[in-house]
Amino acid sequence: MGTLHVVTGGFGYSGKYIVRELLARGREVATLTNSPNRPSELSGKIRVAPLTFSDRAALAAGLQGAKVLYNTYWVRFDQSDSSHERAVKNTLELFAAAKQVGVERIVHVSITNPSRDSKLPYFSGKARLEEALHATGIPHSILRPAVLFGGEDILINNIAWALRRLPVFGIFGDGSYRIRPIHVEDLARLAVSEGEATGDRILDAVGPESFTFRELVSTLGQIIGKRPRLISVSPALAILAARMIGWLERDIFLTKEEVEGLMAGLLDSKSPPTGEIRLTEWAKHNADTLGRRYASELRRRRNRDVQP
């Protein structure tokens, strides 16, 4: 029986918090990572192996002795060097390697409201992976977060960043679609607890607060002391504005698919909260720093040897 707990992306965002929680509980931890040289307070405390999807034997070696695998690997959007389809294929390789070496349990991070029939590759890809994980026969927990906040998050931080700089803030449509964010530490605690569970489980990973998108933006503005005029704009105009911001910041600020998923209510859940930390309380505690700096997704991808 293995004793090792393996986290994909242990020097990244959610993976780092899962590693911290495991270490706090006295577990032996390893990571499979594409960023082995990224500076981290975790360096020297955990075993590090490459996340080499093209080499099944290397993946299996990195998982040798694993009791639980915590999978946070995914891509936010298609880019020249990665895509949702590639992420699906890579994750299937990871599941196969876990099956090969006898990993006893997998905790897999998915998304709220996945559907194989979705026209959005993010949600359809996640649904395909949930089905594939079931098919492995490995006992597992599937966690379905909507949006993460806390630490080095991107979406909530960049909304605050825009609120600090823009005289008006465009709300896609009427802004009545809802969102259920969860703090990254709550996700980590849930993941580690599910690593100790039995059987197959699916849980929406959501916090105690639910907002319409308009409420979310307005609340963040009030907390950081910035209240630009909120105006309803067409999705097409919002996407154009997002592309302009992305061009200025050399990043992808927001994609068409993300706007469509948000407006379709796919980042909402009516499940009981599985997290305890309130976004409003966290934002008040971090009001002085929230949104002061832009958080770049592409910079994190390109510069894997620096901290996010």
C-alpha positions as CSV (number, residue, x, y, z in Angstrom):
1,M,0.0,0.0,0.0
2,G,1.4,3.4,-1.0
3,T,1.9,6.2,1.4
4,L,2.8,9.0,-1.0
5,H,0.4,11.8,-2.0
6,V,1.1,13.2,-5.4
7,V,-0.1,16.6,-6.6
8,T,0.1,17.8,-10.3
9,G,1.3,21.4,-10.5
10,G,2.5,21.5,-6.9
11,F,4.4,24.8,-7.6
12,G,1.4,26.4,-9.3
13,Y,-1.8,28.0,-8.0
14,S,-4.3,25.5,-6.5
15,G,-1.7,22.7,-6.5
16,K,0.5,24.7,-4.1
17,Y,-2.3,25.1,-1.6
18,I,-3.0,21.4,-1.7
19,V,0.6,20.6,-1.1
20,R,0.6,23.0,1.9
21,E,-2.4,21.3,3.3
22,L,-1.0,17.9,2.9
23,L,2.3,18.9,4.6
24,A,0.4,20.5,7.5
25,R,-1.3,17.1,8.0
26,G,2.0,15.3,8.0
27,R,1.7,13.6,4.7
28,E,4.6,12.5,2.4
29,V,4.2,14.6,-0.7
30,A,5.5,14.7,-4.3
31,T,4.6,16.8,-7.3
32,L,4.5,16.2,-11.0
33,T,5.2,19.6,-12.5
34,N,6.1,21.5,-15.7
35,S,7.8,24.1,-13.5
36,P,10.5,22.2,-11.5
37,N,12.7,25.3,-11.1
38,R,10.0,27.8,-10.0
39,P,11.1,29.4,-6.7
40,S,8.9,28.1,-3.9
41,E,8.8,27.7,-0.1
42,L,8.0,24.1,-0.9
43,S,11.3,23.4,-2.5
44,G,13.2,20.7,-0.6
45,K,10.1,19.7,1.3
46,I,8.6,17.5,-1.4
47,R,9.7,15.1,-4.1
48,V,9.7,16.6,-7.6
49,A,9.3,14.8,-10.9
50,P,8.5,16.0,-14.5
51,L,5.0,16.0,-15.8
52,T,5.9,14.3,-19.0
53,F,2.7,13.3,-20.8
54,S,4.6,12.1,-23.8
55,D,6.4,9.5,-21.8
56,R,4.1,7.0,-20.0
57,A,7.0,5.3,-18.3
58,A,8.2,8.6,-16.8
59,L,4.7,9.5,-15.6
60,A,4.4,6.1,-14.0
61,A,7.8,6.5,-12.3
62,G,6.6,9.8,-10.9
63,L,3.5,8.1,-9.5
64,Q,5.3,5.1,-8.0
65,G,4.3,4.5,-4.4
66,A,1.4,7.0,-4.6
67,K,-1.6,6.4,-2.4
68,V,-3.5,9.4,-3.7
69,L,-3.2,11.5,-6.8
70,Y,-4.6,15.1,-6.7
71,N,-5.0,16.3,-10.3
72,T,-5.2,20.1,-10.9
73,Y,-3.8,20.0,-14.4
74,W,-5.8,21.8,-17.1
75,V,-5.5,24.8,-19.4
76,R,-7.7,27.9,-19.2
77,F,-7.8,28.6,-22.9
78,D,-6.4,27.3,-26.2
79,Q,-3.0,28.8,-27.1
80,S,-0.3,27.9,-29.6
81,D,1.5,25.5,-27.3
82,S,-1.6,24.0,-25.6
83,S,-5.3,23.4,-26.1
84,H,-8.3,21.9,-24.3
85,E,-8.1,18.9,-26.6
86,R,-4.5,18.4,-25.8
87,A,-5.3,18.8,-22.1
88,V,-7.8,16.0,-22.4
89,K,-5.4,13.7,-24.1
90,N,-2.7,14.5,-21.5
91,T,-5.0,13.8,-18.6
92,L,-6.0,10.5,-20.1
93,E,-2.3,9.6,-20.1
94,L,-2.1,10.6,-16.5
95,F,-5.0,8.4,-15.5
96,A,-3.6,5.5,-17.4
97,A,-0.2,5.8,-15.6
98,A,-2.0,6.0,-12.3
99,K,-3.9,2.8,-13.1
100,Q,-0.7,1.1,-14.2
101,V,1.1,1.7,-10.9
102,G,-1.9,1.0,-8.7
103,V,-2.7,4.5,-7.3
104,E,-5.4,3.9,-4.8
105,R,-7.4,7.1,-5.1
106,I,-7.7,10.1,-7.4
107,V,-9.0,13.5,-6.4
108,H,-9.7,15.3,-9.7
109,V,-10.5,19.0,-10.1
110,S,-13.2,19.5,-12.7
111,I,-15.6,22.5,-13.2
112,T,-19.2,23.3,-12.3
113,N,-21.8,22.1,-14.8
114,P,-19.6,20.1,-17.2
115,S,-21.4,18.6,-20.1
116,R,-20.2,16.4,-23.0
117,D,-22.8,18.2,-25.2
118,S,-21.5,21.7,-24.4
119,K,-20.3,23.8,-27.3
120,L,-17.6,25.2,-24.9
121,P,-14.5,23.0,-25.0
122,Y,-13.6,23.8,-21.4
123,F,-16.9,22.3,-20.1
124,S,-17.1,19.4,-22.7
125,G,-13.5,18.5,-22.1
126,K,-14.0,18.3,-18.3
127,A,-17.1,16.1,-18.8
128,R,-15.1,13.7,-21.0
129,L,-12.5,13.4,-18.3
130,E,-15.0,12.7,-15.6
131,E,-16.4,9.9,-17.7
132,A,-12.9,8.6,-18.3
133,L,-12.0,8.7,-14.6
134,H,-15.2,6.7,-13.8
135,A,-14.1,4.1,-16.5
136,T,-10.7,3.5,-14.8
137,G,-12.3,1.9,-11.8
138,I,-10.0,3.8,-9.5
139,P,-11.9,5.1,-6.5
140,H,-12.1,8.9,-6.9
141,S,-13.6,12.2,-5.8
142,I,-14.4,14.8,-8.5
143,L,-14.4,18.4,-7.3
144,R,-16.3,21.0,-9.3
145,P,-15.2,24.5,-8.5
146,A,-16.7,27.5,-10.3
147,V,-14.1,30.3,-9.7
148,L,-11.2,30.4,-7.3
149,F,-10.1,33.5,-5.3
150,G,-7.4,34.2,-2.8
151,G,-3.6,34.3,-3.1
152,E,-2.6,34.6,-6.7
153,D,-6.0,34.3,-8.4
154,I,-6.6,35.9,-11.8
155,L,-10.3,36.6,-12.4
156,I,-11.2,38.4,-9.1
157,N,-7.9,40.2,-9.0
158,N,-8.2,41.4,-12.6
159,I,-11.8,42.6,-12.1
160,A,-10.5,44.7,-9.2
161,W,-7.6,45.9,-11.4
162,A,-10.0,47.1,-14.0
163,L,-12.2,48.8,-11.5
164,R,-9.2,50.7,-10.2
165,R,-8.3,52.0,-13.7
166,L,-11.5,52.4,-15.8
167,P,-14.1,55.2,-15.6
168,V,-16.7,52.7,-16.8
169,F,-17.0,48.9,-16.4
170,G,-18.8,46.9,-19.0
171,I,-21.2,44.2,-17.7
172,F,-22.0,41.5,-20.3
173,G,-25.7,41.8,-20.9
174,D,-27.8,42.5,-17.8
175,G,-25.3,40.8,-15.4
176,S,-28.0,38.7,-13.7
177,Y,-26.2,35.4,-14.2
178,R,-24.7,34.1,-11.0
179,I,-21.3,33.0,-9.8
180,R,-20.2,31.0,-6.7
181,P,-16.5,31.6,-5.9
182,I,-14.5,29.4,-3.5
183,H,-11.3,30.4,-1.7
184,V,-8.3,28.4,-2.8
185,E,-7.5,27.3,0.7
186,D,-11.1,25.9,1.1
187,L,-10.6,24.0,-2.1
188,A,-7.3,22.6,-0.8
189,R,-8.8,21.5,2.5
190,L,-11.7,19.9,0.6
191,A,-9.3,18.1,-1.8
192,V,-7.2,16.7,1.0
193,S,-10.3,15.5,3.0
194,E,-11.6,13.8,-0.1
195,G,-8.2,12.1,-0.5
196,E,-9.1,10.3,2.7
197,A,-12.7,9.4,1.6
198,T,-13.9,6.1,0.2
199,G,-15.9,5.2,-2.9
200,D,-16.7,7.6,-5.8
201,R,-17.9,11.1,-5.0
202,I,-18.8,14.2,-6.9
203,L,-18.9,17.5,-5.1
204,D,-19.5,21.1,-6.2
205,A,-16.6,23.1,-4.7
206,V,-18.3,26.4,-3.9
207,G,-18.2,29.1,-1.3
208,P,-20.9,30.4,1.1
209,E,-21.7,33.4,-1.0
210,S,-23.5,33.6,-4.4
211,F,-23.5,36.8,-6.5
212,T,-25.0,37.9,-9.8
213,F,-22.1,39.2,-11.9
214,R,-23.3,42.7,-11.5
215,E,-23.4,42.3,-7.7
216,L,-19.9,40.8,-7.7
217,V,-18.4,43.7,-9.6
218,S,-20.3,46.3,-7.6
219,T,-19.3,44.7,-4.3
220,L,-15.7,44.6,-5.2
221,G,-15.8,48.2,-6.3
222,Q,-17.3,49.3,-3.0
223,I,-14.7,47.3,-1.0
224,I,-11.7,48.8,-2.8
225,G,-13.1,52.2,-2.9
226,K,-13.5,52.4,-6.7
227,R,-17.0,52.9,-8.2
228,P,-16.8,53.3,-11.9
229,R,-20.1,53.5,-13.8
230,L,-21.4,50.0,-14.6
231,I,-23.0,49.8,-18.0
232,S,-24.5,46.9,-19.8
233,V,-22.8,46.0,-23.1
234,S,-23.2,43.4,-25.7
235,P,-21.0,40.3,-25.4
236,A,-19.3,41.2,-28.7
237,L,-18.3,44.6,-27.3
238,A,-17.2,43.1,-24.1
239,I,-15.0,40.6,-25.9
240,L,-13.5,43.4,-28.0
241,A,-12.7,45.4,-24.9
242,A,-11.1,42.3,-23.3
243,R,-9.0,41.8,-26.4
244,M,-7.8,45.4,-26.2
245,I,-6.8,45.0,-22.5
246,G,-5.1,41.7,-23.4
247,W,-3.2,43.4,-26.2
248,L,-2.0,46.1,-23.8
249,E,-1.0,43.6,-21.1
250,R,0.3,41.0,-23.6
251,D,-2.1,38.5,-22.1
252,I,-5.6,36.9,-22.7
253,F,-7.8,39.0,-20.4
254,L,-11.0,37.1,-21.1
255,T,-12.1,34.8,-23.9
256,K,-15.3,34.5,-25.9
257,E,-15.9,31.1,-24.4
258,E,-15.4,32.4,-20.9
259,V,-18.0,35.1,-21.5
260,E,-20.4,32.6,-22.9
261,G,-20.0,30.2,-20.0
262,L,-20.5,32.9,-17.5
263,M,-23.6,34.3,-19.2
264,A,-25.0,30.8,-19.5
265,G,-24.9,30.4,-15.7
266,L,-22.3,27.6,-15.8
267,L,-20.3,29.1,-12.9
268,D,-23.2,28.8,-10.6
269,S,-24.3,26.0,-8.3
270,K,-27.2,25.5,-6.0
271,S,-25.3,22.9,-3.9
272,P,-24.6,23.6,-0.2
273,P,-21.3,25.4,0.4
274,T,-18.2,23.3,0.7
275,G,-16.0,26.3,1.6
276,E,-16.2,28.6,4.5
277,I,-14.3,31.7,3.6
278,R,-16.5,34.6,2.3
279,L,-15.3,36.5,-0.7
280,T,-16.5,39.8,0.8
281,E,-14.6,39.3,4.1
282,W,-11.5,38.2,2.2
283,A,-11.7,41.2,-0.1
284,K,-12.1,43.6,2.8
285,H,-9.0,42.1,4.5
286,N,-7.0,42.5,1.3
287,A,-8.6,45.8,0.0
288,D,-5.3,47.7,-0.1
289,T,-3.6,45.2,-2.4
290,L,-6.4,43.6,-4.4
291,G,-6.1,44.6,-8.0
292,R,-3.0,46.7,-7.6
293,R,-1.1,44.6,-10.1
294,Y,-2.4,42.8,-13.2
295,A,-2.3,39.0,-13.0
296,S,-1.1,37.6,-16.3
297,E,-2.0,34.0,-17.3
298,L,0.4,34.0,-20.2
299,R,3.3,35.4,-18.1
300,R,2.9,32.5,-15.8
301,R,3.0,30.0,-18.6
302,R,6.0,31.6,-20.2
303,N,8.1,32.3,-17.1
304,R,8.0,29.0,-15.3
305,D,11.1,29.7,-13.3
306,V,9.7,32.7,-11.5
307,Q,6.9,33.0,-8.9
308,P,3.5,34.0,-10.2
